[in-house]
């Protein structure tokens, strides 16, 4: 067997080869004939680069650490191996289904999306996929898990709730997938994830998938894996999402008026607007509604039913603008979404990548517009540096900014409106 380092080099070369000349199809990836037929029924004949590189190692039982752009087909890259692994290892009794395959995701919407893909691939009636997440009653999920499940897709918090209710046992899990792994490894989920990992068998097959892996989570990811195949699919020229990025300088108090102007000027019928807080979701959506634009908020304090209704209405065009936090920056696939607006800049360059990745999917063209206020100018420069961007700040007639940038902070650190954790530690140590 090739060493991990040699295999990684081969995969990297493969990624940058002209994919038009390779002519791979799903039959080249050791998938079963039944799964090949299922994929063909979905209208898919050639694997995407991430699928071409990740499926075979996963089927061989290798740990996989995969990084690929948004919209590149990562879900199918781990869903196909999970279904085939079940086919190769069917349960021994009809009365008990030990949970052998577990997929962890950070959001309810992504749980539903991944569950739908796995269910669609489950061509055999005997395969049971359970999808569990918070924001809804736990009782129906407990009932659904009576007798177990073959594959469980879960958010960490609800999974722990079910474990506390003795409805789920993880002692027989053989295959673990972390989708949007960098988010799950971040501080917001770290404690819950560690509790789940402690309940899993130490010997298991682990797959990590995400569009980005920030440097601070690289070491955490490496500790979860044993001799992994590292797959990195870069959005190289000719295969980059077709997204036109634009930055507009505007005063803080004129952003909503500018947003209304742009919607009218470009006749956008579907706009995803990112803001910084849940309060801003409600506030901006209400202002747009008063101006005659059908806008709805979408944030984590809404019930799951309300969130599903908003997503459905937005996807089907019943509402034109969805104002959201970073809740919608990952795992939500909105076909042919024409434009994303950063009303507030994201806290990090990584979040910027995920936000604009909601548009320009599946070969469609998309636009990404960022509003840059005087206060956020230094942060915008930092995002540009980390994303290797060079965008001139546009001005829209009638909305020319007059506010002046604030004086730089004494500690020199700039990241959003609040000092970072590192800045606070430096200040406490007298280094600021």
C-alpha positions, -999 to +999 in steps of 0.1 A: +000+000+000+012+035-008+023+056+021-001+084+030+023+110+018+028+094-016-010+089-020-016+125-011+008+137-038-009+115-064-043+129-054-031+165-056-017+160-091-050+143-101-069+173-089-051+197-111-052+175-142-075+186-170-107+168-159-120+169-194-093+143-204-098+119-175-133+108-183-140+091-150-174+077-142-189+062-111-181+027-122-144+035-118-149+041-081-157+005-070-193+013-063-218-015-064-239-018-096-270-010-076-255+023-063-243+031-098-279+027-111-292+049-082-267+077-090-276+074-127-313+078-118-303+111-101-289+123-135-253+120-124-228+102-146-194+116-138-181+122-103-169+156-092-132+159-082-139+155-045-160+124-052-134+109-075-107+113-048-126+105-016-149+076-024-124+049-031-102+055+000-133+056+021-145+023+007-111+009+015-115+018+052-090+046+051-096+077+073-102+107+049-095+144+056-112+162+027-113+199+018-132+211-012-151+243-022-187+248-014-210+232-040-184+206-050-204+175-041-190+167-007-222+152+007-224+125-020-186+119-015-193+105+020-229+093+016-221+068-012-195+050+009-217+049+039-245+033+020-222+008+003-206-001+036-240-010+050-246-032+020-214-050+027-222-054+064-259-060+068-273-064+103-277-099+116-312-096+130-344-078+121-352-070+157-322-047+165-303-022+145-270-013+161-259+022+151-228+016+130-227+048+110-229+083+125-229+116+107-225+148+128-235+182+114-236+217+130-271+228+119-306+214+117-309+224+080-278+205+071-290+175+090-322+175+069-303+179+037-278+151+044-306+129+056-325+134+023-294+124+003-288+093+023-325+083+022-326+088-016-295+065-019-311+039+003-324+018-026-328-012-002-360-009+019-341-025+049-318+005+053-330+028+081-317+064+082-326+085+113-323+123+113-323+140+147-319+176+156-330+201+182-357+228+180-385+201+178-400+177+203-377+149+213-404+123+217-410+115+180-373+111+175-371+087+205-399+067+190-382+066+156-350+053+172-367+024+190-348-006+178-320+015+165-310+027+131-284+018+104-273+054+098-279+084+122-275+120+111-275+143+141-266+176+156-244+171+186-267+187+212-298+167+203-277+135+200-265+140+236-301+146+247-311+113+232-282+096+248-293+110+282-327+096+276-312+062+269-326+063+233-292+061+215-261+039+222-229+046+203-208+017+215-210-001+181-203+029+158-178+019+131-179+048+108-180+085+118-184+115+095-180+151+105-196+173+079-186+210+081-159+195+103-141+228+110-173+242+125-178+212+147-142+214+159-145+251+167-152+264+202-190+266+198-192+228+195-160+216+210-174+205+244-204+187+229-182+170+203-158+157+229-186+142+249-198+124+218-164+112+208-158+098+243-188+075+238-175+061+205-152+030+201-116+041+199-111+020+168-133+034+141-133+048+105-134+086+105-141+110+076-138+148+079-153+171+052-154+208+050-148+237+025-123+253+049-101+243+078-088+272+098-052+269+112-065+267+148-085+236+141-059+217+120-043+201+150-077+190+165-086+175+132-053+156+129-058+141+164-091+125+153-076+106+124-053+076+119-030+075+089-055+096+069-057+102+032-056+140+028-077+152-001-076+188-011-096+200-041-087+235-050-109+258-071-083+261-098-088+282-129-115+269-151-133+252-122-138+281-098-173+291-090-185+318-113-190+345-086-186+382-093-175+399-060-180+436-053-174+458-023-193+491-018-183+518+006-214+531+025-223+548+058-237+525+084-271+543+085-275+541+047-271+504+042-308+495+042-316+522+017-287+510-005-299+475-002-334+485-014-318+505-042-297+476-055-327+452-054-347+476-075-319+485-098-309+449-106-345+435-103-332+407-081-360+383-073-341+362-047-315+378-023-298+362+006-287+390+031-262+382+059-262+403+091-243+400+123-270+394+149-304+379+154-318+413+162-305+427+130-323+399+111-356+411+124-348+447+121-336+447+085-364+424+074-390+446+090-375+477+073-376+460+039-412+449+044-422+484+052-406+495+019-428+469+000-402+442-003-412+407+008-384+399+033-382+373+061-358+368+090-340+334+095-321+328+127-314+303+155-341+316+179-369+306+155-386+273+159-376+245+136-410+246+119-407+283+113-372+279+099-384+252+075-413+273+064-390+303+057-365+282+037-393+266+017-409+300+008-375+314-001-365+285-023-398+285-041-399+323-046-428+331-023-405+356-005-378+375-022-353+383+005-341+362+034-321+380+061-300+357+081-270+352+104-242+328+096-267+300+104-273+299+067-237+302+056-232+264+055-250+234+043-279+252+027-283+246-010-305+271-028-306+263-065-297+292-088-294+318-060-284+349-079-269+371-052-255+372-017-253+405+003-229+410+032-249+437+050-225+431+079-191+417+072-184+383+086-162+378+117-136+359+098-123+352+063-134+316+066-170+327+071-167+350+041-159+320+020-189+300+032-213+330+028-205+338-008-204+301-016-242+300-013-243+316-048-225+305-080-233+268-074-236+240-099-221+261-127-245+290-123-233+326-122-237+345-089-230+379-074-216+386-039-218+422-026-202+434+006-211+466+023-180+482+039-186+509+064-159+532+077-158+513+110-154+480+092-128+492+066-098+477+085-116+444+089-124+443+052-087+448+044-079+418+066-105+397+049-091+407+015-056+398+026-065+364+039-087+356+008-061+370-016-087+395-029-080+428-045-113+446-049-117+484-053-143+500-031-171+511-053-194+541-045-230+542-056-243+576-066-266+590-039-250+568-013-215+582-012-200+577+024-191+607+046-182+589+078-145+588+086-127+555+098-120+554+135-085+558+148-067+524+150-068+507+184-037+509+206-031+472+205-031+471+167-055+442+165-085+444+142-112+418+139-147+431+138-161+455+163-149+436+194-114+427+205-104+391+198-096+367+225-059+371+217-062+409+220-078+405+254-051+381+266-024+405+254-041+434+272-044+414+304-007+406+302+002+442+297+014+436+261-013+458+245 
